[in-house]
Amino acid sequence: VVILDNSPSSGAVVDGRVVLDRLRVLAHSSIARTTTADRVWLMLSDGVLRGGTREALLATIDSTRGGWQRLDLVQAVQRAARLVEAQPLPAREVHVLSDLQRTAVAAGRASVARGVRVLVIAPGRATGAANRGIATVGVSEGAAVITLSGSAAAGSEVPPVPVTIRIGGGRRGEVTARGLGTGGALSIALPLQSLTAGWWVGEAQLE
């Protein structure tokens, strides 16, 4: 089983190159060395075990993009190890290709049967990227009040991040407002003159 961790942190850029690009090369190398006598599966951050021919799995790797789901590597390794342990083949391996984000391995230790080899390959030095997200969104007195959450990279402060509010769309048009968040609560004034009375649906988005 090849575990290709395409969770959101794989979209970080390190030394001018996207981390996922490096992971795809490693995953491609693992599967390209298999033969028709091997049984091979691929797991992405959605946790689905994909079987198939070598050519089909290589095509899946080539088309893989950064996902929105976070992969629990401990559970993923345990599932993959159980699968390969049950196969009537002399060599049983799990290849883990990940940036090894701390939260992905926070659930403890993976239980792996004897005879199953787990190979973990990281793409080089740690990205040190900050974790950031939108915790809450509310509207008060003509402004969208947004609370950001997350943590800074080691030894640094959380840099400012652009936040965009989009309201409406469709036939009535779309209203857009922007602000710059540096952590904590952010208030973005909404152009109320563009909004008629009634219910509106909108979204807040980090760059």
Buried (B, 14 or more C-beta within 10 A) or exposed (E): BBBBBBBBBBBBEBEEEBBBEBBBEBBBEBBEEBEEEEEBBBBBBEEEBBEEEBEEBBEBBEEBEBBEEBBBBBBBBBBBBBBBBEEEEEEBBBBBBBBBBEEBBEEEEBEBEEEBEBEBBBBEEBBEBBBBEBEEBEEEEEBBBBBBEBEBBEEEEBEEBEBBBBBBBEEEEEBBBEBEBEBEEBEBEBEEEBBEEEEBEBEBEBE
